[in-house]
């Protein structure tokens, strides 16, 4: 989280707290005050340029342009408790502004208005603590921050910020009215808190140095005003912001004077401090309570009770787009699902096509190999169809050729035909006389092969050998009986012996 600066000032001094977020931890790096008074030798107090003082103080501490939370006091705003009819929370902003326009003295559309609800039930009359700040003060704050190189992020009511720190560091006591007393340079914030919610606030001037008797009287008046405004309820305890022996003694005196339990609240207790700040806290720690409360609320990402730059507003009406967003989203989801399903189908079919193409290629290769084998088989079948005894045919050709000294064959081609076979040949002979002895279709003189001077080629038809027809098997005839030496008369049959 980036660094943040908390700032507030009045006519006497400006107070600043510089903090940073480190993971889930908040570290308070620096806390210091800048004097805003300057006196001439004649005792007059000339006006001081707050922006110039802030620039010098920030530059000396190495703090550059940073987002800033600005606190303003009760004396710079108009504050009213408004009573409104029963209404839900979303209607309160309009009701508060309408009622504030009637009850505030100078409120117009240029004023910044925010409020703190005092009860939460929409079925009962609503009560709010409304605060408004004029445009002149807002413009002055913005110009001062701009001159100091700061960027205002929040504009928070000081008393509410102090109460927020008390609620942040201490558990709220259920139903107890507690008066938070924060002594500043020449004034005091008196804030009544109920269950962590601000229900009453006022700021009173005490002078410098503050007179304890004046403070006791202001606390009495505050307690009486609270009792009168909250239907007789009384403040049950007092919390004094500060630390040290002087503040502890003041808390004891308040308790003894008013007979109300009083405790001391150290705003830096429980916070993680930087090394330099831990060694030396500022002179008046209680005065930094509102600044620490703003930072604790901002770093915890909780809403501020009163933030004039971001006041409570009526929620924006639901847009038509949101009304129709669900059916449109459903239609888009269905369309995307349908397109996804079609794409899935397409991818599946494409994968099937690729697989079938691969199988087809494999089958084509098998068919080509089968075709080659068939061609070979047909050649073998064609070769053997003539039923020729090729060795006999070659021997016959050999017998009819002249001897090798007179003729030779250089090429011989044998093939089968439907009627037998055919032998094609080429060769060479020595002389023309020998050429006349061989069968040839054409011849030419060629002495490339010595000592043969003529080349010839021709063909010879070869008849297939006659096939022997197989006769059906003949039935066996009985052998003729043996003839006698003297003639051809058969011997009489031998008589069988009587049984």
Secondary structure, DSSP 8 states (H G I E B T S, - for coil): ---EEEEEE-SSEEEEEEEEEETTEEEEEEEEEEE---B-TTS-B----HHHHHHHHHHHTT--S-EEEEEE-GGGSEEEEEEE-S--HHHHHHHHHHHHHHHSSS--TTSEEEEEES---TTS-EEEEEEEE-HHHHHHHHHHHHHTT-EEEEEEEHHHHHHHHHHHHS---TT-EEEEEEE-SSEEEEEEEETTEEEEEEEEE-TTTT-HHHHHHHHHHHHHHHHHHTTT----EEEEE--SHHHHHHHHHHHHHH-S-EEEE-TTTTSEE-HHHHH---S-GGGGHHHHHHHHHHHTT---S-BGGG---------HHHHHHHHHHHHHHHHHHHHHHHHHHHHHHHHHHHHHHHHHHHHHHHHHHHHHHHHHHHHHHHHHHT---HHHHHHHHHHHS--TTTEEEEEEEEEE-SSEEEEEEEEEESSHHHHTTS--SEEEE--SSTT--EEEEEEEEEE--------------------BTTBS-----------
